[in-house]
Amino acid sequence: MAQTFNYFLTRGCDLLLLPLAKLPPFWGIAFLSLVTSLFVPVVYRAVSSPRKVKETKNLIKAYILAIRLYRDFWKTIVASFFRSLFYTGKYFALNLGPLLLVLPLMFLLFVQM
């Protein structure tokens, strides 16, 4: 089963790189790098919510700024610290969805490279 999968994956990559077969391997890798560098941002933008990511990042900045501004008020510092941790986790979760979609595709391609 794994050998069959690897066979078809290898043939697919060979077919993708067929126009560059006569050139040195560097050009094939450069071509795949260019294709993936164009593919990943398109998928990331389509799957994620840039508005939510930006809002979450701004909230993290705001709570870190609150820690710096109100350094004499320990209750505000502690509350801002935990809120910034919460929004950091939310930021991570928002970015994890597109990563889980793109990572298996890139893994299969990079294995063949």
C-alpha positions as CSV (number, residue, x, y, z in Angstrom):
1,M,0.0,0.0,0.0
2,A,2.7,2.5,1.0
3,Q,4.8,1.5,-2.0
4,T,1.9,2.0,-4.3
5,F,1.3,5.4,-2.8
6,N,4.9,6.4,-3.1
7,Y,5.0,5.2,-6.7
8,F,2.1,7.4,-7.7
9,L,3.4,10.3,-5.7
10,T,6.8,10.0,-7.4
11,R,5.2,9.8,-10.9
12,G,3.1,12.9,-10.1
13,C,6.1,14.9,-9.1
14,D,8.0,13.6,-12.2
15,L,5.1,14.7,-14.4
16,L,5.1,18.1,-12.7
17,L,8.9,18.5,-13.3
18,L,8.9,17.1,-16.8
19,P,9.4,20.4,-18.5
20,L,12.6,20.9,-16.4
21,A,14.0,17.4,-16.8
22,K,16.8,18.5,-19.0
23,L,18.0,21.2,-16.7
24,P,20.1,20.7,-13.5
25,P,18.1,19.7,-10.3
26,F,18.6,23.3,-8.9
27,W,16.0,24.6,-11.4
28,G,13.4,22.0,-10.4
29,I,13.8,22.8,-6.8
30,A,13.6,26.6,-7.5
31,F,10.5,26.0,-9.6
32,L,8.8,24.0,-6.8
33,S,9.8,26.6,-4.3
34,L,8.3,29.4,-6.4
35,V,5.1,27.4,-6.8
36,T,4.7,26.7,-3.1
37,S,5.6,30.3,-2.2
38,L,2.6,31.4,-4.3
39,F,0.3,28.5,-3.2
40,V,0.7,28.8,0.6
41,P,-0.4,32.5,1.0
42,V,-3.4,32.0,-1.3
43,V,-4.6,29.0,0.7
44,Y,-3.8,30.8,4.0
45,R,-5.9,33.8,2.9
46,A,-8.8,31.6,1.7
47,V,-8.9,29.4,4.8
48,S,-8.1,31.9,7.6
49,S,-9.9,35.0,8.7
50,P,-7.4,37.9,8.3
51,R,-9.7,40.2,10.2
52,K,-9.8,38.0,13.2
53,V,-6.1,37.4,13.2
54,K,-5.4,41.2,13.0
55,E,-7.9,41.9,15.8
56,T,-6.4,39.2,18.0
57,K,-2.8,40.5,17.3
58,N,-3.9,44.0,18.2
59,L,-5.5,42.8,21.5
60,I,-2.2,41.1,22.4
61,K,-0.3,44.3,21.8
62,A,-2.9,46.3,23.8
63,Y,-2.6,44.1,26.9
64,I,1.2,44.1,26.7
65,L,1.1,47.8,26.5
66,A,-1.2,47.9,29.5
67,I,1.4,45.9,31.4
68,R,4.0,48.5,30.6
69,L,1.8,51.5,31.3
70,Y,0.3,50.4,34.5
71,R,3.4,48.9,36.2
72,D,2.4,50.3,39.6
73,F,-1.0,48.5,39.6
74,W,-0.3,44.8,40.2
75,K,-4.0,43.7,39.7
76,T,-4.0,45.3,36.2
77,I,-0.7,43.7,35.4
78,V,-1.8,40.2,36.4
79,A,-5.1,40.6,34.5
80,S,-3.4,42.0,31.4
81,F,-0.9,39.2,31.5
82,F,-3.5,36.4,31.6
83,R,-5.6,38.2,28.9
84,S,-2.5,38.5,26.7
85,L,-1.9,34.7,27.2
86,F,-5.5,33.9,26.3
87,Y,-5.3,36.0,23.1
88,T,-1.9,34.5,22.3
89,G,-3.6,31.0,22.4
90,K,-6.4,32.3,20.3
91,Y,-3.9,33.7,17.8
92,F,-2.2,30.3,17.7
93,A,-5.5,28.5,17.1
94,L,-6.5,30.9,14.3
95,N,-3.2,30.2,12.5
96,L,-3.3,26.4,13.2
97,G,-6.2,25.7,10.8
98,P,-4.5,26.8,7.6
99,L,-1.3,25.2,8.8
100,L,-3.0,21.8,9.2
101,L,-4.4,22.1,5.7
102,V,-1.1,23.1,4.0
103,L,1.3,21.1,6.0
104,P,0.3,17.6,4.7
105,L,0.5,18.8,1.1
106,M,3.8,20.4,1.6
107,F,5.1,17.4,3.4
108,L,4.3,15.1,0.5
109,L,6.0,17.5,-1.9
110,F,9.1,18.0,0.2
111,V,9.5,14.3,0.7
112,Q,9.9,13.9,-3.1
113,M,12.3,16.8,-3.3
